[in-house]
Amino acid sequence: MSLRLKKESHSTLLVGSQEYEYYRLSEVARQLGDITRLPKSLKVLLENLVRYLDNDTVVDEDIKALVEWQKTAHASREIAYRPARVLMQDFTGVPAVVDLAAMREAVKSLGGQVDKVNPLSPVDLVIDHSVMVDEYASKNAFAENVEIEMERNYERYLFLRWGQQSFERFRVVPPGTGICHQVNLEYLGKAIWSEVQNGRHVAYPDTLVGTDSHTTMINGLGVLGWGVGGIEAEAAMLGQPISMLIPDVVGFKLTGRLREGITATDLVLTVTQMLRAHGVVGKFVEFYGDGLASLPLADRATIANMSPEYGATCGFFPIDEITLDYLRLTGREEQEIALVEAYSKEQGLWRHTGDEPIFTSTLSLDMGTVEASLAGPKRPQDRVNLPSVPRAFKAAVDLETNKKPLTQFPQVKIDDYPAFELTDGAVVIAAITSCTNTSNPNVLMAAGLLAKNAVEKGLQRKPWVKSSLAPGSKVVTDYLNLAGLTPYLDELGFNLVGYGCTTCIGNSGPLLAPIESAIKDNDLTIAAVLSGNRNFEGRIHPLVKTNWLASPPLVVAYALSGNMNIDLTKEPLGKDKQGAPVYLKDIWPDSKAIADAVEKVKTEMFHKEYSAVFEGDKTWKSLQTQDTPVYDWQPDSTYIRHPPFFEGMSKTPAPIKDIHQASILAILGDSVTTDHISPAGNIKADSPAGRYLREHGVEPKDFNSYGSRRGNHEVMMRGTFANIRIRNEMVPGIEGGFTKHIPTGEILAIYDASMRYQQENTPLAIIAGSEYGSGSSRDWAAKGTRLLGVRVVIAGSFERIHRSNLIGMGVLPLEFPKGVSRQTLGLKGDEKIEITGLNALIPSQDVAVNITFADNRTETIMARCRIDTQTELAYFQHGGILHYVIRNML
């Protein structure tokens, strides 16, 4: 068949008066077999393969394998996938641009052309992860936080301005604009992409990868996209296809509709729990069923957003009338909308009533059965019905080790408030935050209406609660203002603090000093309630041990009650002006009131806020940058440093060295997240990273966060495995990033032990349980691991993105065989690891791991190599994906 299929499927589509070239899937079906019941997400992959068919990276057999997927609803074939574009946020974007700048240096030193290091695909970077909640509950909070953000991140923003001017096809959305996923949903995403190539208009599905795991949010718009590590995204934008196995696709059927008083957040927490239990890691999830007809696009986006929380690669919603309505509402051009409808109907991507695609497996949910819910205390899949929250909180406290018994709780005095008792269960942070929910007018209007009802009853937030409102775009402010709800949110302390991720990424800022002292001095177990997607240990605030995900109206309700030990379905939130108890049901807005408020969201708001989205304020415009193709690294910078990844790099890769007499750096349990491996938030003054910054003249008040320092490898390698809640089983009873240096028996910070081992020329291994590396697509979790001298990670199982990132940094991921674990082997950390034959690896083979115990006893296990594809193996053989790309350029 060769390239004939590509030629014969090439056709034109007339939309209005405009003709578009495209590749007809109906012709693929005519030649290879019916694809009517192929999941729509796989049809997007199929079109991608046909368009890039070249008899090299894509061959006929790849296309046949996708068509024949319907026979068994499974395929083990590797394909090369090329997304249309790349999305970045600044925490992950800065190190990506640092890597691109370092690649230019490497190409220059090896005699290549510097200008070859340029994105070949469009890249949008949105600065949204840096604003912190320093100021809150005041009308000046937004202005003051933005001013602090610009001062704090001046070096980083100057560097991004250089990147914006130096690299082609690279756009930056300045700070104070919005969250990347909401900007993507409301403005950047097209559903069907079109562009001019060689003077002809071409059309194809909008696809992307992003350097943030919640890139999946765009799946709600019918756009296939997911999160990858920064290093994988860099390769994609430099023209490398993404190597992937044709995925299993789990169908999730939605029927019915949500009951009165139930929110999209309750629905997504239910879906997350169900899919996590079902097991969808590394799989596509595609939503179908006639219930979609009653599910607004913002609700779809909320569900798609949390794909990483249920473990799927993506959570895809097909295109239908609701998609078109949303495109129209958000101000897309009519020709663009007409193209989306015509193309998706022509290509079989349109959702029809009664659609029943073939799936690998299926689940179903009657949305009428969903109950009001939170998730916590530390995992997004741990859903708790609202009445059960006090019991769940108590269970979390009971599990704590080394907790001090208290005979009485501390009295705290703040400003003009009467002294109060701060107890276990106190809600000290209540944050309306995150792309998950601030993109959804239904839940934000509900929060505003609940605030209005509460204020009119005379309720106030408790004085120990740090409250904040951080929307994902300025449109939110416009519609809350138009609905007349902003004054009531302000009255309860939910003043605008910034447009960015804030609390959800760990930028919750400091608590008031008396609150922090009371928590530390009395070892209190307190809580944060946020409308986010992540509640991992140590993420939200270092002193907050339990974190609870909730809908925006419930966030407001918990700010009023101030405690997790209250059953909001039965106990009062407070008293009204007459002293009568006020219950949650008394102030919860009804569906009609919410719908009436949502009607106030108008297209003009989107036109207004996105008309100058790339311009920025006068401070951003005034940033003066170098006009050089190769970055002028500043030796005294504590934010942007020339990374060591390409030092001593040769034009051809050296053979892979076997691993001899490796020591174990850490033994970790199940569900270790990338937040545990590479925290994003607070830098402790007495940590290795804190010591480094102080030695370089940075005061603790100016430390900023690990996330903001990701352009400096010296900080980040010191922060690897430095989460204050990580537990290394080699040092039982100790929380935080510590280990035992086996030769001396000393307890050291993991970074310090690693440096000691590297001086001794000892390779290192990490041992872990299941779901290793779940959570954010954090490339520094792999980069830091590599810089600490770790050659191999042996785990029960890996989350998709982190496994890929480890390979992309030249670290070998191995999985324990079934029935074998660190516990069954009785590993203590004083063992030695031996792995040979690495230069003859093949994907997914069993690898002999020889373990020598302290008493000289030996045992060999056959671990599964989680290098899954030939392309991944090539990256590993080159020492990393970027080394592979550089050598290809040369």
TORMARRO-87377 format. One record per residue: z, y, x of N, C-alpha, C in turn. Coordinates in steps of 0.05 Angstrom, whole numbers, plus 5000, padded with zeros to 4 digits. Example, Ala and Ser with C-alpha at 12.3 -4.5 7.8 and 13.67 -1.06 7.14 Angstrom:
515648865264515649105246515649345264
514249555257514349795273515750015258
! end
This chain:
500049765017500050005000500050255017
501550245040501550465059502050735046
500550935053501051205042499451245016
498151035006496551064981498251154958
500751034956502551104933503151404933
503651504957504351794958501951964949
499551884959497152034951496552024921
496851774910496151744882498251854863
500651874872502751994855502852294856
501352404876501252704878499752814855
500953014841499653114816500453404812
499653514790500353794783501553804755
503353994752504754034726504454324719
503354384695503054654685505454734668
506854944677509155054662508555344656
508055404630507155674624504455714637
504155924652501655974666501755894696
504055774704504455704732503955404736
502455334756501955054763503654974787
504954744785506654634807505554364816
505654324842505054054853507653894853
507353634848509653464848508853174851
510752994855510152704857511052564832
509152444818509552324791510952054793
513352034782514651774782513351574763
511951674743510551494725508351334740
507151454761505251304777506651094794
508951154804510550954819511150724801
511950784776512450564756509950404750
507750534748505250394742504550194764
505050264789504350094811506449884818
509049964814511249794825512949674803
512849774778514449654757516049874742
516749814717518049994699520650104712
521150364709523650474719525150624697
524450554672525650704650528750684650
529850454658532750424657534050454684
532550554704533750614729535650854726
538050844736539851074733538451334742
538951544729537551794735538151904762
540551854772541251934799539551784820
538851534814537151384833534251464830
533451574807530751684804530451924823
532552074826532452304845531952204873
533451994881532951874907530151764910
529151644888526551524889524351734894
524551964879522652184884522852284912
525252294923525652384951524152204971
524351944966523051754984519951774982
518951794957516051824954515052074968
516452294964515552544976515552535006
517452385018517652375047516552115059
515051965043513851715053511951785076
512551655100511051725124510451475142
511251235131510950985147512550985172
514551165174516351165197519251175187
520151415180522851425169523051315141
520851335126520751215099518351045097
518750795088516550595086516450495057
514250355051513850245024516150085014
517249925032519449735024521949885014
522350135024524650295015524250354985
521750434978521150514950521350264932
520250044941520349794926523249714921
524949744941527749664939529149824917
528450084914529750244893528750154866
526150104863525050014837526349744830
526549564849527549294844530649284842
531949514847534849534844535749444816
533949494797534649434769535149134764
534048964781534248674777537148574780
538548694801541248604807543248834806
542249074802543949314802545449344829
544049254850545149274877542949244897
543149374919541249344941542749394967
542049254988543349285014541649425034
539549565024537549685042538349965050
537950025075538450295086535950465081
536450715072534350905067534951165082
532851325086533051585099532651795077
534751945072534752145050534852425061
533152595050532952875059533653075037
536053175036536753375016535253635020
534953784999533354035000534854255015
537454255014538954475026541754385034
543254565047545954515056547754745047
550154675038552154865030554654845048
555755075056558055065074560155265063
562655205070564755405067565755485095
567355685098567855795125569755625142
571655475130573355305146571655095160
569754975146568054775158565554905170
564855135160562455275170562755385198
565055495204565455615230565155405252
566455165250565954965271563054875272
561754865249558854785249557254995264
557755245260556255455275557055445304
559555395310560455355338558855135351
558554905336557054685347554154755352
552954905333550154995337549855175361
551855355365551755525388552155365414
553855165413554254995436551854825442
550454735420547954585424545854755437
545755005430543855185444544455195474
547055215481547855215509546954955522
547454725509546754465520543754435524
542154525504539254505506538254685529
539454915531538755095553539254975580
541654855583542454745609540754495616
539654355596538054125601535054195602
534454455601531654535605530054545580
531254545556529754545531529454825519
528154845496527755095483530055155464
531355375469533755455454533055495424
530755605418530155675390529455425374
529455195387529154945371531754885355
533954995365536554955351536655165329
535455095306535355265283535255095258
536655185237536355025212533455005202
532654765195530054715183530154725153
532654685142533054705113534754945107
534555065083536155295076539155225077
540655405089543555375091544955625079
546855575061548455795050551355735057
552655935070555455915077556956125061
558956035046560556215030563356235042
564256475048566856515060568956525037
570356305034572156285011574856155017
575156045042577555885048579656045063
579156295069580856445088582956625075
582456705050584356895038586956745031
589256865038591856745033593356915012
595256784999596856924979599257044993
598757265008600957405021602357585000
600757734986601857914965601257784937
603057814919602657694892604257854872
603657804846605157924824605258224826
603058344835602858634835599958714831
599558964821596759054816595259094842
596759124865595359164891594958904906
595658674895595558424910592758364920
590758404904588058334913587258504936
587458764934586658954955588158894981
590758844979592358805003591658535016
591258325000590558065011587858075025
585858215014583258235026583458385052
585058595053585358755078586658575100
588758425092590058245111588058035121
586457935102584457725109582457825130
581458065126579558175145580758225172
583258315173584558355199585058095212
586057905197586857645208584457485219
582157515206579857345212577557505224
578157735236576157905247574257755266
575457605285573857465305572057265292
573057115273571456905259569157035244
569757255230567657385214565557515232
566357615255564457725274562557505283
563757275288562157045297560156955276
561056945251559256865229557057075225
557657325229555557535228553457485249
554457405274552557335295550757105286
551956905274550456665265548356745244
549256925225547457015204544957145215
545357295237543157445249541557275269
542857075281541556925303540056685293
540956555271539656305262537856365238
535656235237533756255214534756085191
533856165166534556015142537555975139
539156175147542056155146543156415133
544256385108545356615093548356585091
549756815091552656825089553456985065
555056865047556257015025558957125036
559257385037561657505050564257445036
566557505049569157465036569557635011
571357534994571957684970569957664948
568157454949566057424930566557184911
567356964921567856724904568056474920
568556244906568755984919565955864920
565355724942562555634946561555464923
563255294912562155114891561655254865
563255464860562755614835560355794839
560055914863557656074869555155894868
555455644877553255454876552455394847
554455344830554055274802552855514787
553955754792553155984776550656124786
549956074811547756234823545856084841
546855934860545155814880543555574870
544855404853543655154844541355214824
539355044825536955084808536354854790
537654624793537054374778534354254786
532254414784529654334796528854554816
528354474840527754664862524754724862
524054964868521155034872520855224895
518655194909518155374932515155374937
514255564953511455584960511055454987
509255254988508655115013505555125016
504755245039501855265044500355395021
501655605009500355754988500455624961
501755394958501855244933504755224924
505255254898507955214887508454914885
510754824895511554544893514254534878
514654314864517154274850518253994855
520853984858522253734862525253764855
526753554852529553584844531153744865
532853914856534754054873536753854883
537053834909538953654922540353794945
542653704952544053834975546253654985
547053715010549653625020551253865027
553953835027555654055034557853975052
558854165067561054105086563754135073
563854095047566354095032566053865012
568153705009567953454993567353524964
568053764955567653834926564953944920
563153914940560253974935559353824910
560553604904559853444880559953594854
561253824854561453984829558754044817
556754074835554054154826552753924810
553853684813552753454797552953504767
554853684759555053754731552553894720
550954014739548554154732546053974735
546553714739544353534743543153544771
544653664790543753694818545153474834
543653304848544953094864545953214890
548553204894549653324918552353204924
553153184949555753084956556653204983
559153154989560253255014559753075037
559153195060558953045085560653195106
561053065128562453205150560653425162
561853615175560353835187558253735206
558853535221556953435241554553305228
554953165205552753045191551053265177
552453465167550953695155549253835176
550353865199548854005221546253845227
546553585228544253415234542153445211
543153455186541353475163539853735164
541253955171539754215171537954235195
538354065216536654065239534353865236
533953765211531653595206532153295207
534553215212535152925213535652825184
534352605176534952495150537752375150
538952375126541552245123541151955118
542351795136542151505134544151405114
543251255094545151155074544150895062
545950735053545150495038544550565009
542550444997542150484969544650424954
545850614940548550574929548650404904
550950274900551550174873551950424855
551450394829551850614810553550514788
555850634785557750574763557250754740
556650644716556250804693558850864678
559351114672561751184657560951304630
561351144609560451224582562551394568
561851634560563551814545562751824516
564751774498564251784469566351974457
565952044432567852214417568052494428
570252624422570752894432573652944436
574353144452577253204458578653294433
581153224429582753304407583753594411
584753704389586053974390588253974412
588154184429590254214448589854064474
587753914476587153754501584953904516
585253914542583454074559581653904577
579754034589577953894608579553784631
581653924639583353834661584653564654
585753544629586853294620584753064621
582353134614580152944614579552854643
579353044661578552964688580752804702
583352864696585452704708585452424697
584652394672584452124660582051974673
579752104676577451984688578051914717
579452084731580152034759581851784762
583851764745585551524746584051274740
582251284720580751044712578850954734
577451144746575451074766576750984792
579051114799580451024823581350734820
582250664796583150394791580750194791
578450294781576050124780575050064808
575150264826574150234853571350324856
570950574864568250684866567650814893
569250754913568850874939566050794950
564550994959561950954969559750904948
560450934922558550884900557951144886
555651144873555051364855556451304828
557351514814558251484786556351654770
555251544749553451694731554651694703
554951924691556151944664553851934644
554351784623552351754601553851724575
552351684554553651654527553251904510
553351864484552752084466555052284464
557352214476559552414477558852654494
556852624512555952844529554953084513
553953024489552953234472555053444464
557653364465559753544458561253644482
560253584506561653654531560353894544
561654124543560354364556559854324585
557954474596557254434624559554494642
561254684636563554744652565454514654
565754364631567454124631566153904649
563553874647562053684664562553744694
562354004700562754084728565554024737
567554064719570353994726570553704733
569253524718569353234723567853174749
565553284752563953234776565353334801
566753554799568153674821570053474834
571453314818573553144829572552864837
569952834842568952584852570452484877
571052654896572552554919575352444911
576552554890579152464882578952184869
576652124856576451844846574951674866
574051794888573051634911570051594912
568651704892565751654890564251844908
561851764916560051944930559352184913
558852134887558152354869558852264840
558952464823559352414794557252554779
555052424774552552554765552252574735
551452804725550852854697547852914694
546452774677543552824673543053094661
540653194664539753454652539253414622
540153614606539553604577539653894567
539753924541539754194529542154354538
544454224542546854374551546454494579
544954344596544254444622542554704619
540554694602538854924598540455164587
542255114569543855324557545555464579
546555304597548255414619546555574638
544155474645542355624663541655894650
541255894624540656144610543056334610
545456224604547856384604548356524630
547856374652548556474679546256644691
544256704675542256904684539956794700
539456534699537056434713534556534698
532356554713529756644702528656454682
527356554661526256384640524156184651
522556274670520556094682521955854696
524155924710525755714723526855514703
527855614681529055444660526855264648
524555384643522355234632521455014651
521455064677520754864696522754634696
525354694694527454494693526954304669
526354414646525854244622523354084625
521154214633518654064634518653844656
519653914679519653724701521553484695
523953544686525853324681524953134659
523553244639522453074617520152914628
518453034644516152894655516952664674
519152704689519952514709522052314700
522852324675524752144665527652204673
528152464680530752554688532352674664
531052704642532252834618534052634603
536352724594538152544578537352544549
536852304538536252264510538552124496
538852174471540852034454540451734456
542551594461542451294462541551184488
541151344509540351244535542351034545
541350804555543050594566541850494592
542150644613541050544639542450294648
541250154667542449924680544450034701
546849924702548850014721550049764735
551149814758552549594773554949504757
556349694746558649624728559049874710
560649834689560950064670563950084662
564650324655567150384641566450554617
568350584599567950764576570550894569
570251124557572651284548571951424522
573551384502573451544478575151794484
573852024486575252264493577352344473
577252234449579352284430581952164436
582051984456584551854464585951994487
584752194499585852334522588352484514
590452474531592952614526593452834547
595153024540595953234558597153104583
596253194607597053054631597453244655
598953144674599053254701598453034720
598053094746597752884766599652954789
601152754799602952804821604852574825
606552594845607252834860605552884885
603852684893602452734918599652614919
598652504897595952394896594552484870
592052564871590752664847590152444827
590152194836589651974817592151874802
594551984810597051904797597652074773
596252014751596452164726599052104712
600252314701602752284686602452424660
603052284637603052424611605152644611
604552864598606353094599609253024592
609852854572612752794567614052634589
612452504606613652334627614052474653
613452734655613652874680616552874692
618552934675621352924687621952654700
621152434686621752174697620152124723
617652214724616052184748617252344771
618252584765619452744786621952614797
623652504779626052364788625352124805
623251984798622451754814621551834842
620352064844619452164870621952234888
623952364875626352434889627852174899
627851974882629251724888628051584912
625451634916624051504939624451644965
625551884965625852034990627851905008
627251915034629051805054630652035067
633051975075634752165090635252425074
635152415047635652655031638652705030
639452965035642253035035643353035006
645652905002646952914975648253194972
647853314948648953584943651053564921
653253694926655353714904654753944886
653454154897652554374880650054504892
648454624875645954754885646455034893
644855144911645355414922644755634902
646255854904645856094889644056274906
641956394893639956554907639856824893
639557034910639257304899636657424909
635057524891632457644897632257914884
631758124900631258394890633258464867
632058554845633758644822634558434803
633658184808634357964789637257884793
638557794771641157674774641057424791
643157364805643257124822642756874804
641356684815640656434800641056194818
641355964805641655714819638855594824
638255524849635755394855636255094858
634954934841635654654839633254484848
633854224852631654034855629954054830
627354044834625554064811624654344805
625754544818624854814814621854844820
620454984803617555044808617555304824
616855294849616855534866614055654869
612055494862609255594863607855504838
606655704824604955644801602355794805
600255654810597755774819595355694802
594055894790591455844778589455884800
588355664810586855664835584755444834
582855444853581055224858578555234842
576355134855573755114841573854934817
575654734817575754534796575954664768
577854844765578454964739577755254736
577555404757576955694754573955734748
572455524748569655544740569255494710
571555444697571355344669572555554650
570955704635571955914617573855804596
573455554588575155434566578055424575
578655334599581455304607582555574617
580855744627581856014636582456194612
580856184592581456334568583956214555
584255954555586655834544589155934559
588955954585591256054601591856344593
589756504590590156784583591356814555
590456654536591456664509594356564508
594956354524597756264524599556484536
598556614557600156834569600557054548
598557124532598757324511600957244491
600757004482602756904462605556904473
605756834499608456824512609657104514
607957294523608957574526609757684499
608157634479608857734452611457614441
612157374451614657244443617057354460
616357484482618457594499619157414523
617457214529617957034552617057164578
618357074600617657174626617656934645
616156954668616356744688619056754701
619956534712622556524726622256664753
624356794762624156964786623556804812
624156544812623656384837620756284838
619156344818616356244817614456434831
613056344851610856504863608356444847
607356644832605156604813602656744824
600256624818597856754829595456664812
593456834812590856784799588656834820
587256624827585056644847582556524836
580956674821578556554809576356484829
574456324821572256244838569956434838
569956624820567856834821568857084806
567557304811568357564799567657564769
565957384760565257364732567857304715
569657144727572157074713573757324706
573957504726575357754721574057914699
571357914699569858064678570557954650
570457694647570857594620573757594611
575657564630578457594622579057884614
577858064628578158354621576958404593
574558314589573258364563574758234540
575958004545577557874524580258004520
580958194537583458334535585858164543
585457964561587557784568588857844595
587458004612588458064638591258194638
591858384620594558504620596758304616
596258104600598357904594598757714618
596657644631596957484655598357644677
597657904679599058074698602058094692
602658114667605458144658607157904667
605857674668607257424676607057374706
605857564721605657524750603157394759
601257334741598757214749596657424753
597357604772595457814780593357694798
591057824798588857734816589857754845
589657544861590457544889588057524908
585757434897583357404914581357224901
578957224911576857044902576456834924
577856614921577656404941579456174934
579655984952581055724947584055764946
585055934962587956004964589755754964
591455724944593555524944592455244946
590155194934588954924934588354824962
587655004980586954925008589454945025
591755035014594155065030594755345038
593155535028593555825034595355955013
597555815007599455924987601156154997
601056195024602656405035605656345035
607256525047610156475049611556505022
613656355018615556404996617456635005
618856744986620756954993622956835011
623856995030625656895051628156755039
629456875018631856735007631156464995
628856434983627956184972627555974994
626056065015625555875037628155785050
630055975054632555895066634155695049
634155745023635655565005634455285006
631755265007630455005007631054855033
630855005056631254875082634154805086
635954985079638854935084639954715067
638754675043639854475024638054235020
635854225036633953995034633153955005
632354174991631654154963628854024959
628553864939625953764931624853934908
623054104915622054294895619154244890
617854404874615154334864613254574865
610654504867608454694862606854574839
605954744821604154674800601654844803
599354704806596854854811594554734795
592554894789590254794774588054704794
588854564815587054484836586254194835
585254094858584353814859585753654880
587353784896588753644918591753704917
593353504919596253544919597553374941
596153324963597153154984599653274997
601253095009603753185022603153395044
604753595044604553795065602253985062
600553955042598154115039598654385027
600154395005600454644990602254845004
604554745013606454905028608254715043
608954775068610454575084613254515073
614354685056617054635045616954505018
614654485006614354374979613654084980
615453914972615153624975613553494952
613553614928612053504906610153714895
607653624891605553804881604153674857
603753834837602753734811600253884802
598153724797595753844786595853874756
595054094746595254144717593154344709
592654354683590754554672591854834675
590155044676591155314678593255394657
592955324631595055394612597755254619
597655004628600154874636601354994661
599655104679600755244702602455484693
601355634673602855864662605455764649
605255544634607655434620609755354640
609055234662611055154682612255404697
610655614699611855864710613955974691
613555934665615556024646618055854646
617655584648619955404647621355394674
619755404696620955414723622055154733
621654934719622854684729621254434719
621054234737619653994730621353794714
623953844712625753664698625853724668
624153904659624053964630621653824617
622153694595620053574579618853794561
616553894569615354124555614554054526
614453794519613753724492616153734473
618553744485621053734468622953964474
623054064498624954254506623754534507
625354744501624255014500623555124528
621455294528620755444553622655674558
623855774537625656004539626356094511
627256344510628056454484626356704477
625956754451624356984443626157224442
625157454432626557704432629057694414
629057504395631357474377633257254387
632657134410634456934421633856654410
631756614395631056354385629356204406
629655934407628155784427625155794422
623555804444620655804442619655554456
618055394441616955144452614055184459
613054994476610255014484608355024461
608954864440607154854417607055124402
609155284406609255544392607255744405
606555704430604855904444602155784452
601755524448599155404456596955504437
594755604448592655714431591055494418
590055544394588455344380585555354390
584055154383581255124393579555364384
579955464360578255684350578755934366
581255994372581956224388580656214416
580655974428579455934454576455964452
575155844431572255864428571456154423
572956304408572356584403572456744429
574456684445574656824471572256754490
571556494490569356404508566756534499
566456604474564056744464563657004478
565657114490565557374503564257354532
563857104541562457074567559557124563
558457334577555757424572554057404598
551457374594549557354616549657594634
550057834622550158074638552258064660
554457924655556557904675555557764700
553957554697552857414719550757574734
549057714719547157894732548558104749
550658224738552158434752553358334778
554758104776556358014799554657874821
552257774814550657634834548257794843
548058044834545758214842545758284872
548158294884548358364912550258174926
549957914920551957714929552157684959
549957744974549957715003550757965018
551258185004551558445018554358485030
556458435014559158475024560058765022
562658815028563659085026563059235052
564059485053563359655076564559545102
566859405100568159285124566359065136
565358895118563558685127560958795139
559858995126557359115136557759255163
560159345168560659495193561159315217
561259055213561758875236559358875255
559858955280557758985300557758725317
555458585318555258335332553258345355
553458135373551558105395548858045384
546758135397544058075390542857895411
543957645413543157455433542757185421
540657025430540256765418542356565427
543656605450545856435460548356595458
550456485446552856635441554356695467
555456935469556957025492559956955487
560756725496563456625491565456805504
567656875490569657055500572056875511
572656895537574656715549577456755538
578056995527580757045517580956995486
578856895474578956855445580756625438
582356655416583956435407582856315381
580456425372579156325348576556175354
574956275373572356165378572156085408
571955825413571855725440569455545444
568355535468566155355474567155065475
566354895456567554625454566454455477
568054245484567354085508565553845501
564453825477563153575468560753505485
559353715496556853665511557153685541
559653715551560053735580559153485594
557553515615556653295631554553125616
553453225595551453065580548853025596
547852785595545352725609543052705588
540552695598538252695580538052415566
539152215578539051945566541951845563
542551685543545351595539546051375559
548551375567549551155584550250915566
550350675577551250445561554050485551
554650365527557250395515559250225531
561450355539563550205554565250035535
565849795544567749635528570549765530
572249675511574949795510576849595523
578049675545579849505560582649615560
584549445553587449515555588049775541
587049805517587650045501590450045491
591850265492594450295479594150405451
596150355435596150455407597550725406
596150925396597251195394598851225369
598051095347599551125322598950885304
600950805288600550605267601250735241
599250755224599550915199599150735175
600250825152600250665128597750705111
597950645085595750675066595350965058
592951025049592351285037592951525056
592451475082592751695101590251875098
590752125091588552305084587652465109
585352595106584452775128586353015131
587953075110590053275113592253175131
592952925130594852805148593752815177
591152745180590052725207589553005219
588453185202587853455212588653665191
591153745191592153935170590554195170
590454315146588954565143590854805143
593454765137595154985131596855085154
599455105149601355235167601455115195
601555285216601955205243604855255251
606455045257609255085264609455195293
611355375296611655515322612355325344
613855105338614754915359612854675363
610554685349608554465351606854515376
605354315386603554365409601654595404
600554615379598654835373600155095374
602555105363604155345363604855435391
605555245408606155305436603755425450
601355305445598855405457598355695449
598655755423598156025413600056225425
602656145426604656325438604056375468
603156165482602456195510600056385514
598456415493596156585494596656855480
599256925477599957185467599857225437
599657005422599557035392602356995381
603257195366605857175353605656985328
607856845322607756665299606756785273
607357045269606457175244603457195243
602057175266599157195268597856925273
599356705270598256435275595856385257
595956495232594056425212594356125205
592255975200592455695192590755525210
591255265209589455075224586555105215
586255135188583555165178582055395190
583455615193582155855204581655835234
582955655247582755625276580755405284
579155305265577455075271575155135290
574855385298572855455319574055425347
576655345348577955325374578955035378
577554885394578254605398581054565410
581954765425584654735438586854725416
586554895396588454885374588154635358
585654565352585154345333585954065345
585454025370586253765382589253745383
590553975387593553975387594653935358
592954005338593753975310593053705298
591653535313590753275303593253085300
593552965277595852795270598452965271
598253225266600653395267601753475240
600753355219601853415192604753355191
606353535180609253505180610153265163
608453155146609152935129607952665138
606452665160605352415169607552235180
607251975175609251785184607951575203
608651585228607751385247609751165249
608950915242610850695241611850615269
610750725290611750675317614450825322
614951025305617451175308618751195280
619850965271620950965244623251175240
623251285216625351485209624651765218
622351805231621552075240619052155224
619052385212616752495199615352695217
612652705216611252895232609652755254
608152915269606252805289607552725315
609052505314610452405338609652115343
609952035368609451755375611151675399
611051425406612451325430610451285452
610951405475609351355499610451095511
608850875507609950615512610850565541
609250665561610150605589612950715595
613750945583616351065589618351035567
617350975542619150965519619851225508
618751445518619351715508618151765481
619551915463618452015438617152285444
614552305439613052555445611352635421
610552885421608552965402606052805408
604552735387602152565391600252685411
599852945410598053085429599153045458
601753085462602853065489602652775499
603052585482602852305490599852245497
598052355481595152305487594452415514
595352655520594652765547595852595569
598252495565599452315585597752065589
596851945567595151705568592451765582
591352005576588852075588589052105619
591352215627591852235656592051965669
593051765653593351495663590751325659
588551465648586051325643586251095624
587951125604588450925584586950995558
585050825549583850875523585850825501
585250945477587250935456585950825430
587750715413586950605387588850715366
587750745341589350805318589250565299
591550485289591750265270592650395243
591350305221591950425195591550225172
592550315148592250155124589750205109
589750175083587350215067586950505060
584450565052583650835044584151045066
583650955091584051135114582051365113
583051615115581251845116580351935088
581951885068581151985041581652285040
580352415021580752705018578452865028
579053095040576953295047575053185068
572553295067570553225087571053385112
573153305127574153475149573253355175
571153485187570053375212572053385235
574053575234575953585256577853345255
578053205233579652955233578352745251
575652765254574252585273574052705301
573452965301573153105327575753095343
577953155329580653155342581352875352
580652675335581152395343579752335369
577252415371575652365395576852515419
577552765416578652915438581352815447
582852675430585352555438584952295454
582452215458581951975474581951715458
581751745432581751505415578851385415
578651135422576050995422575450835397
577550745384577250565361579350615340
578650615314580550615292580150355277
582350205275582349955260584049985235
582749975211584050035186583449815165
585049825144584649645122581949705108
581449965104578950055093578650355099
576150455097575650735103574450875079
575151135076573651295057571051375070
569051415053566251445061565751655082
566651905076565952125094567252105121
569852025121571252005147570051785164
569351565152568051345168565551455181
563951595166561451715177562051915199
564152075195564852275216565752145242
567351925239568251795264565851695280
563851575266561451485280560051725292
559851945277558552185287559852305311
562252225317563652315342563952095362
562651865357562651645377565251485377
566751485355569151325352568451085335
569250845344568550595330570450545307
569350525282571050445259570950145254
573150005254573349725249575249665225
574549475209576249395186577549125191
580149115185581548855187580148655169
580048395177579048195159580848155135
579748045113581348005089583847845095
586047935084588547795088590047855114
588848025130590048105156590648405155
592948485165593648765166595648815189
596349055193598349125213600948975208
601648935182604148795175603948505181
601748375173601548085178601448025208
600348205223600348165252602948235266
604648385251607148475262606948675284
604948855282604449055303606649255304
607549315329609749505333608749755348
606449725362605449955377605549905407
606849695416607049645444604949435453
603049375435600949185441598649315457
596949145469594549235482592149125467
590049285465587649215450585249185470
583748975466581348925482578948865464
576749015467574348975452571948985470
570448765471568148755489565548715474
563348725488560748685476559648925460
560749165465560049395449557149495453
556049425476553349515482551249345467
552249125454550448955439551148945409
552449165400553249175372550849175353
551249055330549349085308550949165283
549649305264551149405241552549185225
554949245217556549075199557348805211
556948765237557648505248560748475251
561648225254564448175260564848215290
566948355297567548425325570248295332
570348165355572848035365574648255376
577048265365579148455375581348285386
581748295412583848145425586348315428
588548205418591148355418593048205436
594148345456596248235473598848365466
600848195458603448295449605248345473
607448475469609248545491610348305505
610548075491611547825503609247665516
606947785520604547665531603147465513
604147435489602647265469600047405462
597947265456595447385449594447275422
592947445408591647365383589047505381
587047365370584347485366583747495336
582947735327582047755299579147845299
577647765278574847845275574648075256
574548315266574448555250571548625243
571148745220568448815211567749095222
565449105236564549365246563449525222
564649765218563749935196561650145204
560150075225557650215230555650065212
554850195190553450045169550450035171
549250225186546350245187545350275216
542750225220541550255246541650535256
541350725238541451005246544251075255
546350985241549051035250549550915277
548450675281548750545308547450715330
545150825324543851005344545651245350
546851365330548651585335550951495353
552151265347554451165362553551105391
551250995395550250935422549751185439
549151405425548751655439551351805445
553551705434556151845438556652045416
554952045395555352235373552752325362
552752415337550352495323549052745336
550652935345549453175357548153125384
549352935399548052845424545352725419
545252565397542752445389540652655382
541452855367539653065358538653225383
540453295401539653445425537553285441
538153025445536252865461533552845447
533552835420531052825406529453085410
530953315410529653575415528353585442
529653455462528653475489526253285494
! end
